[in-house]
Amino acid sequence: MFAAENGLKGDPRLQAISEAIRVVPHFPKPGIMFQDITTLLLDHKTFKHVVDIFVDRYRDMDISVVAGVEARGFMFGPSIALAIGAKFVPLRKPRKLPGEVISEAYELEYGTDCLEMHVGAVQPGERALVIDDLIATGGTLSAAIRLLERVGAEVVECGCVIGLPEVKGQCRLNGRPLYILVEPRELDNEICSSSAWADCRNNGASLEQMAVNV
């Protein structure tokens, strides 16, 4: 669910978060409307808004693990983990972790990818929160849920900063609650018309292409 549908309708922090995200057209390849959250990180007040909203939601849920999805989940996950008194566990792409790992593959539009986690990082029965910057089709987050559940963790919720309009009204992913702060930004009118998303769709761009998470 989107935060505005869950008690934060009209909250000025959500507008500030949305406005701080930059849209970069045709990056990293033609047809992609890249949602760049690095501009959000440049504004410490807006960055704090993101962390505060998540912390307010999760501080009383008895969460002991915050799992961040590579790579932009690493930007928000550690701050949330510190604030709620949880450990941070990175979920990384293949061959990035030095120790023994457990892996979970997932389907992409053209092929497959994989998330890995250190063996022993999460214990059976621990309550986990998954954090990422964006959800498009949900494939990556679903793999994160499966990976954590394979070691016996209870996934309490998945939290994302940005969610495509297509996931609006979708409250669960793999049976687990989903919480999203804002919808993707469109290009400013002086750069492109407000139909930019539709134009990309007409040019054959997929959901993952329009808000790619690389």
Disulfide bonds with the S-S distance in Angstrom:
none
